[in-house]
Amino acid sequence: MTFEVLVNVSLRPGIADPQGATIERALPALGFAGVADVRVGKSIAFTVEADDEGAALATVQDLCHRFLTNPVIEDSTVSITPAATPVS
Amino acid sequence: MTFEVLVNVSLRPGIADPQGATIERALPALGFAGVADVRVGKSIAFTVEADDEGAALATVQDLCHRFLTNPVIEDSTVSITPAATPVS
């Protein structure tokens, strides 16, 4: 079975985020008031082949921990949905 | 009212994604088979003050179009949730 996966990698709370701070500082000059707490992260979308959703989740979490994130400074959230299969 | 916003910026279909291709090429050597269609994007989380969810969404979509994305090569998806308000 094929699953569609979206991994959202964000800096952990307390880790400095200069990119987010720069966006936040620029917004009032562009006319956007009331925007705060800007944090910039990465999103990684892919498909994975697995027997079931549990196996897919285990693979993706291993992948996140070993390769996609730096667990010292980054958190990740994973969302998995079964891919729409074409009717054969 | 405060809303929590997560904007997911991804490259449009057909736009080359060398970062995603590099991840995809590296995975088999690390023991992850069956991962395909890797696309890397940005995620931007922030809070916005607005009267209601419709106004928040309008602000965020304007922000996405003018500042957070390059609409020529990037798509964005927006999710908005009311922030948990502390009981006063």
Backbone of each chain as nested JSON, in Angstrom:
{
  "chains": [
    {"id": "A", "residues": [
      {"number": 1, "name": "MET", "atoms": {"N": [0.832, -1.209, 0.0], "CA": [0.0, 0.0, 0.0], "C": [0.866, 1.258, 0.0]}},
      {"number": 2, "name": "THR", "atoms": {"N": [0.36, 2.265, -0.657], "CA": [1.099, 3.521, -0.705], "C": [0.446, 4.536, 0.232]}},
      {"number": 3, "name": "PHE", "atoms": {"N": [1.294, 5.212, 1.004], "CA": [0.801, 6.25, 1.899], "C": [1.441, 7.58, 1.541]}},
      {"number": 4, "name": "GLU", "atoms": {"N": [0.616, 8.629, 1.637], "CA": [1.169, 9.973, 1.451], "C": [1.547, 10.534, 2.807]}},
      {"number": 5, "name": "VAL", "atoms": {"N": [2.748, 11.039, 2.899], "CA": [3.288, 11.481, 4.177], "C": [3.671, 12.95, 4.078]}},
      {"number": 6, "name": "LEU", "atoms": {"N": [3.339, 13.706, 5.132], "CA": [3.82, 15.083, 5.241], "C": [4.513, 15.224, 6.588]}},
      {"number": 7, "name": "VAL", "atoms": {"N": [5.789, 15.526, 6.534], "CA": [6.561, 15.726, 7.764], "C": [6.822, 17.219, 7.91]}},
      {"number": 8, "name": "ASN", "atoms": {"N": [6.491, 17.736, 9.072], "CA": [6.693, 19.138, 9.358], "C": [7.813, 19.253, 10.376]}},
      {"number": 9, "name": "VAL", "atoms": {"N": [8.902, 19.869, 10.002], "CA": [10.053, 19.985, 10.9], "C": [10.134, 21.417, 11.401]}},
      {"number": 10, "name": "SER", "atoms": {"N": [10.059, 21.597, 12.718], "CA": [10.118, 22.952, 13.268], "C": [11.203, 23.021, 14.334]}},
      {"number": 11, "name": "LEU", "atoms": {"N": [11.742, 24.192, 14.522], "CA": [12.727, 24.386, 15.58], "C": [12.048, 24.225, 16.928]}},
      {"number": 12, "name": "ARG", "atoms": {"N": [12.749, 23.611, 17.883], "CA": [12.161, 23.414, 19.202], "C": [11.991, 24.752, 19.903]}},
      {"number": 13, "name": "PRO", "atoms": {"N": [11.008, 24.828, 20.823], "CA": [10.809, 26.091, 21.553], "C": [12.106, 26.505, 22.246]}},
      {"number": 14, "name": "GLY", "atoms": {"N": [12.424, 27.779, 22.165], "CA": [13.624, 28.283, 22.82], "C": [14.823, 28.359, 21.897]}},
      {"number": 15, "name": "ILE", "atoms": {"N": [14.786, 27.642, 20.774], "CA": [15.883, 27.726, 19.806], "C": [15.676, 28.983, 18.963]}},
      {"number": 16, "name": "ALA", "atoms": {"N": [16.732, 29.791, 18.824], "CA": [16.613, 31.048, 18.085], "C": [16.243, 30.78, 16.628]}},
      {"number": 17, "name": "ASP", "atoms": {"N": [15.347, 31.613, 16.095], "CA": [14.871, 31.449, 14.726], "C": [15.019, 32.789, 13.999]}},
      {"number": 18, "name": "PRO", "atoms": {"N": [16.231, 33.092, 13.502], "CA": [16.465, 34.4, 12.873], "C": [15.597, 34.631, 11.648]}},
      {"number": 19, "name": "GLN", "atoms": {"N": [15.299, 33.563, 10.906], "CA": [14.472, 33.712, 9.705], "C": [13.057, 34.164, 10.083]}},
      {"number": 20, "name": "GLY", "atoms": {"N": [12.506, 33.509, 11.12], "CA": [11.184, 33.906, 11.607], "C": [11.186, 35.326, 12.148]}},
      {"number": 21, "name": "ALA", "atoms": {"N": [12.249, 35.674, 12.88], "CA": [12.332, 37.018, 13.458], "C": [12.39, 38.074, 12.362]}},
      {"number": 22, "name": "THR", "atoms": {"N": [13.085, 37.763, 11.277], "CA": [13.196, 38.704, 10.155], "C": [11.838, 38.916, 9.493]}},
      {"number": 23, "name": "ILE", "atoms": {"N": [11.103, 37.83, 9.286], "CA": [9.756, 37.95, 8.711], "C": [8.881, 38.811, 9.619]}},
      {"number": 24, "name": "GLU", "atoms": {"N": [8.922, 38.516, 10.915], "CA": [8.08, 39.242, 11.874], "C": [8.397, 40.74, 11.87]}},
      {"number": 25, "name": "ARG", "atoms": {"N": [9.683, 41.061, 11.761], "CA": [10.101, 42.466, 11.772], "C": [9.677, 43.177, 10.5]}},
      {"number": 26, "name": "ALA", "atoms": {"N": [9.587, 42.444, 9.4], "CA": [9.258, 43.07, 8.109], "C": [7.767, 43.329, 7.955]}},
      {"number": 27, "name": "LEU", "atoms": {"N": [6.921, 42.584, 8.675], "CA": [5.491, 42.623, 8.39], "C": [4.81, 43.965, 8.649]}},
      {"number": 28, "name": "PRO", "atoms": {"N": [5.091, 44.654, 9.771], "CA": [4.383, 45.929, 9.99], "C": [4.597, 46.924, 8.855]}},
      {"number": 29, "name": "ALA", "atoms": {"N": [5.804, 46.954, 8.27], "CA": [6.075, 47.878, 7.173], "C": [5.257, 47.536, 5.938]}},
      {"number": 30, "name": "LEU", "atoms": {"N": [4.815, 46.297, 5.82], "CA": [4.0, 45.881, 4.677], "C": [2.505, 45.994, 4.965]}},
      {"number": 31, "name": "GLY", "atoms": {"N": [2.16, 46.466, 6.151], "CA": [0.759, 46.676, 6.48], "C": [0.091, 45.509, 7.182]}},
      {"number": 32, "name": "PHE", "atoms": {"N": [0.869, 44.543, 7.64], "CA": [0.276, 43.422, 8.361], "C": [0.539, 43.586, 9.857]}},
      {"number": 33, "name": "ALA", "atoms": {"N": [-0.485, 43.997, 10.575], "CA": [-0.343, 44.148, 12.018], "C": [-0.866, 42.88, 12.695]}},
      {"number": 34, "name": "GLY", "atoms": {"N": [-0.469, 42.672, 13.915], "CA": [-1.058, 41.59, 14.708], "C": [-0.497, 40.218, 14.427]}},
      {"number": 35, "name": "VAL", "atoms": {"N": [0.583, 40.137, 13.658], "CA": [1.214, 38.843, 13.425], "C": [2.376, 38.687, 14.402]}},
      {"number": 36, "name": "ALA", "atoms": {"N": [2.419, 37.556, 15.102], "CA": [3.452, 37.36, 16.125], "C": [3.911, 35.911, 16.132]}},
      {"number": 37, "name": "ASP", "atoms": {"N": [4.966, 35.673, 16.884], "CA": [5.48, 34.305, 17.084], "C": [5.754, 33.568, 15.78]}},
      {"number": 38, "name": "VAL", "atoms": {"N": [6.402, 34.241, 14.857], "CA": [6.673, 33.611, 13.563], "C": [7.829, 32.613, 13.715]}},
      {"number": 39, "name": "ARG", "atoms": {"N": [7.584, 31.388, 13.279], "CA": [8.617, 30.345, 13.31], "C": [8.652, 29.683, 11.933]}},
      {"number": 40, "name": "VAL", "atoms": {"N": [9.837, 29.58, 11.39], "CA": [9.976, 28.992, 10.057], "C": [10.57, 27.595, 10.184]}},
      {"number": 41, "name": "GLY", "atoms": {"N": [9.978, 26.66, 9.48], "CA": [10.482, 25.293, 9.489], "C": [10.509, 24.726, 8.084]}},
      {"number": 42, "name": "LYS", "atoms": {"N": [10.682, 23.423, 8.02], "CA": [10.711, 22.748, 6.727], "C": [9.516, 21.815, 6.641]}},
      {"number": 43, "name": "SER", "atoms": {"N": [9.03, 21.609, 5.444], "CA": [8.035, 20.556, 5.256], "C": [8.56, 19.605, 4.189]}},
      {"number": 44, "name": "ILE", "atoms": {"N": [8.42, 18.328, 4.435], "CA": [8.91, 17.323, 3.504], "C": [7.761, 16.389, 3.181]}},
      {"number": 45, "name": "ALA", "atoms": {"N": [7.349, 16.373, 1.933], "CA": [6.238, 15.517, 1.493], "C": [6.804, 14.381, 0.668]}},
      {"number": 46, "name": "PHE", "atoms": {"N": [6.302, 13.179, 0.88], "CA": [6.73, 12.044, 0.052], "C": [5.702, 10.934, 0.151]}},
      {"number": 47, "name": "THR", "atoms": {"N": [5.902, 9.894, -0.652], "CA": [5.068, 8.707, -0.54], "C": [5.939, 7.569, -0.045]}},
      {"number": 48, "name": "VAL", "atoms": {"N": [5.321, 6.658, 0.708], "CA": [6.06, 5.507, 1.221], "C": [5.22, 4.248, 1.02]}},
      {"number": 49, "name": "GLU", "atoms": {"N": [5.912, 3.183, 0.646], "CA": [5.257, 1.875, 0.485], "C": [5.354, 1.13, 1.81]}},
      {"number": 50, "name": "ALA", "atoms": {"N": [4.213, 0.647, 2.325], "CA": [4.248, -0.125, 3.564], "C": [3.026, -1.031, 3.609]}},
      {"number": 51, "name": "ASP", "atoms": {"N": [3.077, -2.048, 4.483], "CA": [1.97, -3.004, 4.566], "C": [0.717, -2.366, 5.147]}},
      {"number": 52, "name": "ASP", "atoms": {"N": [0.907, -1.569, 6.2], "CA": [-0.241, -0.897, 6.803], "C": [0.213, 0.437, 7.387]}},
      {"number": 53, "name": "GLU", "atoms": {"N": [-0.751, 1.173, 7.946], "CA": [-0.455, 2.524, 8.411], "C": [0.545, 2.517, 9.563]}},
      {"number": 54, "name": "GLY", "atoms": {"N": [0.47, 1.482, 10.418], "CA": [1.409, 1.381, 11.539], "C": [2.841, 1.216, 11.061]}},
      {"number": 55, "name": "ALA", "atoms": {"N": [3.03, 0.35, 10.066], "CA": [4.369, 0.131, 9.52], "C": [4.881, 1.399, 8.841]}},
      {"number": 56, "name": "ALA", "atoms": {"N": [3.99, 2.093, 8.132], "CA": [4.381, 3.339, 7.472], "C": [4.828, 4.366, 8.509]}},
      {"number": 57, "name": "LEU", "atoms": {"N": [4.052, 4.466, 9.603], "CA": [4.387, 5.442, 10.643], "C": [5.735, 5.118, 11.288]}},
      {"number": 58, "name": "ALA", "atoms": {"N": [5.982, 3.829, 11.527], "CA": [7.258, 3.43, 12.135], "C": [8.428, 3.797, 11.224]}},
      {"number": 59, "name": "THR", "atoms": {"N": [8.277, 3.521, 9.92], "CA": [9.328, 3.875, 8.965], "C": [9.583, 5.371, 8.966]}},
      {"number": 60, "name": "VAL", "atoms": {"N": [8.487, 6.136, 8.931], "CA": [8.628, 7.591, 8.816], "C": [9.25, 8.168, 10.084]}},
      {"number": 61, "name": "GLN", "atoms": {"N": [8.862, 7.644, 11.25], "CA": [9.444, 8.181, 12.484], "C": [10.934, 7.862, 12.575]}},
      {"number": 62, "name": "ASP", "atoms": {"N": [11.325, 6.664, 12.137], "CA": [12.737, 6.308, 12.093], "C": [13.499, 7.249, 11.16]}},
      {"number": 63, "name": "LEU", "atoms": {"N": [12.887, 7.482, 9.999], "CA": [13.454, 8.381, 8.993], "C": [13.631, 9.802, 9.547]}},
      {"number": 64, "name": "CYS", "atoms": {"N": [12.613, 10.274, 10.252], "CA": [12.675, 11.611, 10.854], "C": [13.82, 11.687, 11.843]}},
      {"number": 65, "name": "HIS", "atoms": {"N": [13.911, 10.666, 12.676], "CA": [14.892, 10.71, 13.758], "C": [16.309, 10.616, 13.227]}},
      {"number": 66, "name": "ARG", "atoms": {"N": [16.5, 9.774, 12.186], "CA": [17.866, 9.51, 11.72], "C": [18.329, 10.459, 10.634]}},
      {"number": 67, "name": "PHE", "atoms": {"N": [17.402, 11.047, 9.898], "CA": [17.836, 11.696, 8.667], "C": [17.224, 13.073, 8.44]}},
      {"number": 68, "name": "LEU", "atoms": {"N": [15.924, 13.206, 8.678], "CA": [15.256, 14.443, 8.267], "C": [15.365, 15.557, 9.294]}},
      {"number": 69, "name": "THR", "atoms": {"N": [15.557, 15.192, 10.557], "CA": [15.636, 16.246, 11.58], "C": [16.922, 16.108, 12.384]}},
      {"number": 70, "name": "ASN", "atoms": {"N": [17.285, 17.169, 13.024], "CA": [18.319, 17.145, 14.05], "C": [17.577, 17.166, 15.387]}},
      {"number": 71, "name": "PRO", "atoms": {"N": [17.439, 16.03, 16.055], "CA": [16.56, 15.956, 17.227], "C": [17.003, 16.847, 18.392]}},
      {"number": 72, "name": "VAL", "atoms": {"N": [18.248, 17.332, 18.331], "CA": [18.716, 18.228, 19.396], "C": [17.99, 19.568, 19.333]}},
      {"number": 73, "name": "ILE", "atoms": {"N": [17.769, 20.053, 18.118], "CA": [17.171, 21.392, 17.991], "C": [15.827, 21.397, 17.26]}},
      {"number": 74, "name": "GLU", "atoms": {"N": [15.416, 20.257, 16.73], "CA": [14.197, 20.261, 15.91], "C": [13.174, 19.223, 16.38]}},
      {"number": 75, "name": "ASP", "atoms": {"N": [11.909, 19.585, 16.255], "CA": [10.799, 18.648, 16.471], "C": [10.182, 18.335, 15.117]}},
      {"number": 76, "name": "SER", "atoms": {"N": [9.524, 17.182, 15.027], "CA": [8.804, 16.902, 13.786], "C": [7.409, 16.408, 14.098]}},
      {"number": 77, "name": "THR", "atoms": {"N": [6.471, 16.779, 13.235], "CA": [5.134, 16.194, 13.301], "C": [4.885, 15.497, 11.977]}},
      {"number": 78, "name": "VAL", "atoms": {"N": [4.213, 14.346, 12.064], "CA": [4.029, 13.499, 10.89], "C": [2.539, 13.344, 10.631]}},
      {"number": 79, "name": "SER", "atoms": {"N": [2.12, 13.497, 9.397], "CA": [0.746, 13.111, 9.062], "C": [0.783, 12.137, 7.892]}},
      {"number": 80, "name": "ILE", "atoms": {"N": [0.028, 11.071, 8.03], "CA": [0.026, 9.996, 7.039], "C": [-1.405, 9.766, 6.561]}},
      {"number": 81, "name": "THR", "atoms": {"N": [-1.592, 9.732, 5.249], "CA": [-2.913, 9.372, 4.706], "C": [-2.718, 8.338, 3.604]}},
      {"number": 82, "name": "PRO", "atoms": {"N": [-3.598, 7.353, 3.517], "CA": [-3.509, 6.401, 2.415], "C": [-3.647, 7.139, 1.091]}},
      {"number": 83, "name": "ALA", "atoms": {"N": [-2.794, 6.808, 0.14], "CA": [-2.875, 7.455, -1.172], "C": [-4.109, 6.954, -1.901]}},
      {"number": 84, "name": "ALA", "atoms": {"N": [-4.724, 7.846, -2.647], "CA": [-5.856, 7.437, -3.484], "C": [-5.339, 6.455, -4.53]}},
      {"number": 85, "name": "THR", "atoms": {"N": [-5.933, 5.273, -4.573], "CA": [-5.472, 4.27, -5.537], "C": [-6.347, 4.324, -6.776]}},
      {"number": 86, "name": "PRO", "atoms": {"N": [-5.738, 4.307, -7.931], "CA": [-6.539, 4.303, -9.159], "C": [-7.321, 3.0, -9.279]}},
      {"number": 87, "name": "VAL", "atoms": {"N": [-8.557, 3.087, -9.742], "CA": [-9.371, 1.886, -9.967], "C": [-8.798, 1.144, -11.174]}},
      {"number": 88, "name": "SER", "atoms": {"N": [-8.497, -0.143, -10.967], "CA": [-7.854, -0.886, -12.071], "C": [-8.901, -1.686, -12.841]}}
    ]},
    {"id": "B", "residues": [
      {"number": 1, "name": "MET", "atoms": {"N": [-9.475, 38.39, 18.638], "CA": [-9.225, 36.952, 18.798], "C": [-7.899, 36.567, 18.174]}},
      {"number": 2, "name": "THR", "atoms": {"N": [-7.25, 35.612, 18.801], "CA": [-5.968, 35.155, 18.272], "C": [-6.158, 33.807, 17.565]}},
      {"number": 3, "name": "PHE", "atoms": {"N": [-5.559, 33.694, 16.405], "CA": [-5.61, 32.439, 15.659], "C": [-4.203, 31.909, 15.438]}},
      {"number": 4, "name": "GLU", "atoms": {"N": [-4.063, 30.601, 15.551], "CA": [-2.792, 29.971, 15.212], "C": [-2.839, 29.547, 13.752]}},
      {"number": 5, "name": "VAL", "atoms": {"N": [-1.802, 29.901, 13.028], "CA": [-1.779, 29.68, 11.585], "C": [-0.56, 28.842, 11.225]}},
      {"number": 6, "name": "LEU", "atoms": {"N": [-0.772, 27.892, 10.341], "CA": [0.35, 27.143, 9.775], "C": [0.247, 27.223, 8.258]}},
      {"number": 7, "name": "VAL", "atoms": {"N": [1.258, 27.826, 7.66], "CA": [1.299, 27.946, 6.205], "C": [2.343, 26.973, 5.672]}},
      {"number": 8, "name": "ASN", "atoms": {"N": [1.938, 26.171, 4.732], "CA": [2.822, 25.191, 4.13], "C": [3.109, 25.631, 2.693]}},
      {"number": 9, "name": "VAL", "atoms": {"N": [4.351, 25.936, 2.421], "CA": [4.727, 26.423, 1.095], "C": [5.462, 25.313, 0.365]}},
      {"number": 10, "name": "SER", "atoms": {"N": [4.923, 24.898, -0.779], "CA": [5.57, 23.818, -1.531], "C": [5.786, 24.263, -2.967]}},
      {"number": 11, "name": "LEU", "atoms": {"N": [6.791, 23.681, -3.592], "CA": [7.033, 23.979, -5.001], "C": [5.885, 23.421, -5.835]}},
      {"number": 12, "name": "ARG", "atoms": {"N": [5.49, 24.141, -6.863], "CA": [4.399, 23.679, -7.72], "C": [4.825, 22.437, -8.481]}},
      {"number": 13, "name": "PRO", "atoms": {"N": [3.835, 21.595, -8.844], "CA": [4.175, 20.396, -9.616], "C": [4.921, 20.784, -10.892]}},
      {"number": 14, "name": "GLY", "atoms": {"N": [5.974, 20.043, -11.194], "CA": [6.729, 20.328, -12.407], "C": [7.958, 21.185, -12.181]}},
      {"number": 15, "name": "ILE", "atoms": {"N": [7.982, 21.908, -11.05], "CA": [9.164, 22.726, -10.732], "C": [10.228, 21.8, -10.136]}},
      {"number": 16, "name": "ALA", "atoms": {"N": [11.437, 21.892, -10.649], "CA": [12.515, 21.014, -10.174], "C": [12.799, 21.242, -8.689]}},
      {"number": 17, "name": "ASP", "atoms": {"N": [13.024, 20.151, -7.967], "CA": [13.258, 20.229, -6.525], "C": [14.538, 19.446, -6.195]}},
      {"number": 18, "name": "PRO", "atoms": {"N": [15.696, 20.083, -6.387], "CA": [16.967, 19.366, -6.189], "C": [17.144, 18.859, -4.76]}},
      {"number": 19, "name": "GLN", "atoms": {"N": [16.611, 19.601, -3.789], "CA": [16.75, 19.181, -2.385], "C": [15.985, 17.881, -2.143]}},
      {"number": 20, "name": "GLY", "atoms": {"N": [14.766, 17.822, -2.682], "CA": [13.983, 16.596, -2.557], "C": [14.635, 15.431, -3.299]}},
      {"number": 21, "name": "ALA", "atoms": {"N": [15.184, 15.721, -4.491], "CA": [15.83, 14.665, -5.274], "C": [17.04, 14.11, -4.537]}},
      {"number": 22, "name": "THR", "atoms": {"N": [17.769, 14.983, -3.854], "CA": [18.951, 14.553, -3.105], "C": [18.556, 13.653, -1.943]}},
      {"number": 23, "name": "ILE", "atoms": {"N": [17.498, 14.028, -1.225], "CA": [17.004, 13.185, -0.128], "C": [16.599, 11.823, -0.679]}},
      {"number": 24, "name": "GLU", "atoms": {"N": [15.846, 11.843, -1.771], "CA": [15.346, 10.592, -2.346], "C": [16.497, 9.676, -2.753]}},
      {"number": 25, "name": "ARG", "atoms": {"N": [17.564, 10.253, -3.32], "CA": [18.708, 9.473, -3.781], "C": [19.48, 8.897, -2.605]}},
      {"number": 26, "name": "ALA", "atoms": {"N": [19.462, 9.593, -1.475], "CA": [20.253, 9.146, -0.319], "C": [19.569, 8.032, 0.46]}},
      {"number": 27, "name": "LEU", "atoms": {"N": [18.241, 7.928, 0.362], "CA": [17.513, 7.029, 1.253], "C": [17.831, 5.54, 1.092]}},
      {"number": 28, "name": "PRO", "atoms": {"N": [17.931, 4.997, -0.122], "CA": [18.206, 3.562, -0.226], "C": [19.495, 3.157, 0.485]}},
      {"number": 29, "name": "ALA", "atoms": {"N": [20.536, 3.991, 0.422], "CA": [21.806, 3.683, 1.08], "C": [21.647, 3.646, 2.598]}},
      {"number": 30, "name": "LEU", "atoms": {"N": [20.623, 4.323, 3.111], "CA": [20.384, 4.325, 4.561], "C": [19.402, 3.229, 4.975]}},
      {"number": 31, "name": "GLY", "atoms": {"N": [18.951, 2.446, 4.022], "CA": [18.071, 1.327, 4.353], "C": [16.596, 1.634, 4.257]}},
      {"number": 32, "name": "PHE", "atoms": {"N": [16.238, 2.786, 3.663], "CA": [14.818, 3.105, 3.523], "C": [14.405, 2.883, 2.081]}},
      {"number": 33, "name": "ALA", "atoms": {"N": [13.703, 1.794, 1.854], "CA": [13.223, 1.513, 0.505], "C": [11.78, 2.0, 0.387]}},
      {"number": 34, "name": "GLY", "atoms": {"N": [11.318, 2.181, -0.805], "CA": [9.91, 2.472, -1.038], "C": [9.495, 3.902, -0.806]}},
      {"number": 35, "name": "VAL", "atoms": {"N": [10.463, 4.791, -0.621], "CA": [10.127, 6.207, -0.466], "C": [10.307, 6.889, -1.82]}},
      {"number": 36, "name": "ALA", "atoms": {"N": [9.297, 7.628, -2.238], "CA": [9.352, 8.258, -3.562], "C": [8.695, 9.631, -3.522]}},
      {"number": 37, "name": "ASP", "atoms": {"N": [8.834, 10.358, -4.61], "CA": [8.186, 11.672, -4.778], "C": [8.491, 12.628, -3.63]}},
      {"number": 38, "name": "VAL", "atoms": {"N": [9.752, 12.71, -3.247], "CA": [10.114, 13.589, -2.13], "C": [10.121, 15.037, -2.612]}},
      {"number": 39, "name": "ARG", "atoms": {"N": [9.382, 15.883, -1.902], "CA": [9.329, 17.318, -2.217], "C": [9.569, 18.076, -0.928]}},
      {"number": 40, "name": "VAL", "atoms": {"N": [10.485, 19.019, -0.974], "CA": [10.813, 19.785, 0.224], "C": [10.232, 21.181, 0.103]}},
      {"number": 41, "name": "GLY", "atoms": {"N": [9.592, 21.627, 1.154], "CA": [9.018, 22.966, 1.164], "C": [9.321, 23.667, 2.475]}},
      {"number": 42, "name": "LYS", "atoms": {"N": [8.639, 24.778, 2.696], "CA": [8.812, 25.537, 3.929], "C": [7.515, 25.483, 4.72]}},
      {"number": 43, "name": "SER", "atoms": {"N": [7.633, 25.55, 6.025], "CA": [6.431, 25.731, 6.836], "C": [6.64, 26.967, 7.69]}},
      {"number": 44, "name": "ILE", "atoms": {"N": [5.631, 27.784, 7.766], "CA": [5.716, 29.024, 8.53], "C": [4.558, 29.048, 9.503]}},
      {"number": 45, "name": "ALA", "atoms": {"N": [4.874, 29.023, 10.792], "CA": [3.844, 29.042, 11.828], "C": [3.847, 30.408, 12.498]}},
      {"number": 46, "name": "PHE", "atoms": {"N": [2.67, 30.948, 12.77], "CA": [2.589, 32.218, 13.495], "C": [1.196, 32.389, 14.08]}},
      {"number": 47, "name": "THR", "atoms": {"N": [1.033, 33.423, 14.869], "CA": [-0.292, 33.757, 15.37], "C": [-0.711, 35.08, 14.749]}},
      {"number": 48, "name": "VAL", "atoms": {"N": [-2.012, 35.22, 14.543], "CA": [-2.524, 36.46, 13.969], "C": [-3.76, 36.905, 14.753]}},
      {"number": 49, "name": "GLU", "atoms": {"N": [-3.838, 38.221, 14.962], "CA": [-5.007, 38.804, 15.625], "C": [-6.026, 39.192, 14.572]}},
      {"number": 50, "name": "ALA", "atoms": {"N": [-7.277, 38.732, 14.728], "CA": [-8.325, 39.111, 13.777], "C": [-9.671, 38.993, 14.465]}},
      {"number": 51, "name": "ASP", "atoms": {"N": [-10.69, 39.638, 13.851], "CA": [-12.016, 39.636, 14.464], "C": [-12.648, 38.249, 14.424]}},
      {"number": 52, "name": "ASP", "atoms": {"N": [-12.509, 37.575, 13.291], "CA": [-13.076, 36.232, 13.171], "C": [-12.219, 35.41, 12.214]}},
      {"number": 53, "name": "GLU", "atoms": {"N": [-12.593, 34.152, 12.043], "CA": [-11.758, 33.252, 11.256], "C": [-11.696, 33.683, 9.784]}},
      {"number": 54, "name": "GLY", "atoms": {"N": [-12.79, 34.225, 9.273], "CA": [-12.793, 34.691, 7.885], "C": [-11.797, 35.813, 7.662]}},
      {"number": 55, "name": "ALA", "atoms": {"N": [-11.774, 36.771, 8.615], "CA": [-10.839, 37.889, 8.502], "C": [-9.4, 37.391, 8.62]}},
      {"number": 56, "name": "ALA", "atoms": {"N": [-9.177, 36.431, 9.514], "CA": [-7.83, 35.867, 9.688], "C": [-7.378, 35.202, 8.396]}},
      {"number": 57, "name": "LEU", "atoms": {"N": [-8.286, 34.429, 7.796], "CA": [-7.944, 33.721, 6.557], "C": [-7.619, 34.701, 5.436]}},
      {"number": 58, "name": "ALA", "atoms": {"N": [-8.405, 35.797, 5.347], "CA": [-8.161, 36.798, 4.306], "C": [-6.778, 37.424, 4.495]}},
      {"number": 59, "name": "THR", "atoms": {"N": [-6.446, 37.765, 5.749], "CA": [-5.139, 38.355, 6.029], "C": [-4.022, 37.398, 5.636]}},
      {"number": 60, "name": "VAL", "atoms": {"N": [-4.183, 36.136, 6.036], "CA": [-3.125, 35.155, 5.804], "C": [-2.955, 34.887, 4.311]}},
      {"number": 61, "name": "GLN", "atoms": {"N": [-4.059, 34.822, 3.579], "CA": [-3.931, 34.571, 2.142], "C": [-3.255, 35.741, 1.425]}},
      {"number": 62, "name": "ASP", "atoms": {"N": [-3.575, 36.949, 1.865], "CA": [-2.913, 38.13, 1.307], "C": [-1.408, 38.075, 1.6]}},
      {"number": 63, "name": "LEU", "atoms": {"N": [-1.092, 37.725, 2.842], "CA": [0.299, 37.6, 3.301], "C": [1.049, 36.559, 2.474]}},
      {"number": 64, "name": "CYS", "atoms": {"N": [0.4, 35.417, 2.25], "CA": [1.016, 34.356, 1.453], "C": [1.32, 34.845, 0.058]}},
      {"number": 65, "name": "HIS", "atoms": {"N": [0.318, 35.522, -0.526], "CA": [0.462, 35.906, -1.924], "C": [1.53, 36.984, -2.092]}},
      {"number": 66, "name": "ARG", "atoms": {"N": [1.59, 37.933, -1.138], "CA": [2.476, 39.082, -1.321], "C": [3.868, 38.878, -0.761]}},
      {"number": 67, "name": "PHE", "atoms": {"N": [4.005, 37.951, 0.197], "CA": [5.257, 37.985, 0.954], "C": [5.863, 36.612, 1.194]}},
      {"number": 68, "name": "LEU", "atoms": {"N": [5.032, 35.638, 1.554], "CA": [5.594, 34.361, 1.996], "C": [5.904, 33.403, 0.85]}},
      {"number": 69, "name": "THR", "atoms": {"N": [5.22, 33.572, -0.272], "CA": [5.469, 32.647, -1.379], "C": [5.8, 33.422, -2.646]}},
      {"number": 70, "name": "ASN", "atoms": {"N": [6.408, 32.734, -3.563], "CA": [6.557, 33.223, -4.924], "C": [5.505, 32.483, -5.75]}},
      {"number": 71, "name": "PRO", "atoms": {"N": [4.381, 33.146, -6.057], "CA": [3.253, 32.425, -6.672], "C": [3.581, 31.824, -8.036]}},
      {"number": 72, "name": "VAL", "atoms": {"N": [4.67, 32.272, -8.647], "CA": [5.041, 31.707, -9.949], "C": [5.479, 30.249, -9.798]}},
      {"number": 73, "name": "ILE", "atoms": {"N": [6.211, 29.963, -8.733], "CA": [6.763, 28.609, -8.597], "C": [6.269, 27.881, -7.351]}},
      {"number": 74, "name": "GLU", "atoms": {"N": [5.529, 28.576, -6.471], "CA": [5.161, 27.939, -5.205], "C": [3.652, 27.973, -4.959]}},
      {"number": 75, "name": "ASP", "atoms": {"N": [3.15, 26.919, -4.337], "CA": [1.778, 26.871, -3.852], "C": [1.804, 26.959, -2.335]}},
      {"number": 76, "name": "SER", "atoms": {"N": [0.705, 27.405, -1.747], "CA": [0.651, 27.395, -0.284], "C": [-0.67, 26.815, 0.18]}},
      {"number": 77, "name": "THR", "atoms": {"N": [-0.622, 26.107, 1.297], "CA": [-1.844, 25.673, 1.95], "C": [-1.836, 26.287, 3.35]}},
      {"number": 78, "name": "VAL", "atoms": {"N": [-3.02, 26.694, 3.796], "CA": [-3.141, 27.426, 5.052], "C": [-4.039, 26.645, 5.989]}},
      {"number": 79, "name": "SER", "atoms": {"N": [-3.63, 26.477, 7.231], "CA": [-4.564, 25.963, 8.226], "C": [-4.617, 26.931, 9.401]}},
      {"number": 80, "name": "ILE", "atoms": {"N": [-5.849, 27.218, 9.822], "CA": [-6.083, 28.202, 10.883], "C": [-6.892, 27.556, 11.993]}},
      {"number": 81, "name": "THR", "atoms": {"N": [-6.422, 27.703, 13.23], "CA": [-7.201, 27.231, 14.372], "C": [-7.231, 28.32, 15.428]}},
      {"number": 82, "name": "PRO", "atoms": {"N": [-8.366, 28.513, 16.089], "CA": [-8.413, 29.487, 17.177], "C": [-7.417, 29.083, 18.262]}},
      {"number": 83, "name": "ALA", "atoms": {"N": [-6.67, 30.055, 18.748], "CA": [-5.698, 29.761, 19.801], "C": [-6.435, 29.483, 21.099]}},
      {"number": 84, "name": "ALA", "atoms": {"N": [-5.92, 28.56, 21.879], "CA": [-6.487, 28.307, 23.196], "C": [-6.293, 29.563, 24.047]}},
      {"number": 85, "name": "THR", "atoms": {"N": [-7.41, 30.081, 24.554], "CA": [-7.294, 31.302, 25.358], "C": [-7.246, 30.938, 26.837]}},
      {"number": 86, "name": "PRO", "atoms": {"N": [-6.324, 31.549, 27.583], "CA": [-6.279, 31.266, 29.006], "C": [-7.545, 31.781, 29.697]}},
      {"number": 87, "name": "VAL", "atoms": {"N": [-8.066, 31.072, 30.658], "CA": [-9.24, 31.514, 31.42], "C": [-8.821, 32.67, 32.311]}},
      {"number": 88, "name": "SER", "atoms": {"N": [-9.508, 33.814, 32.159], "CA": [-9.101, 34.992, 32.949], "C": [-9.947, 35.103, 34.21]}}
    ]}
  ]
}
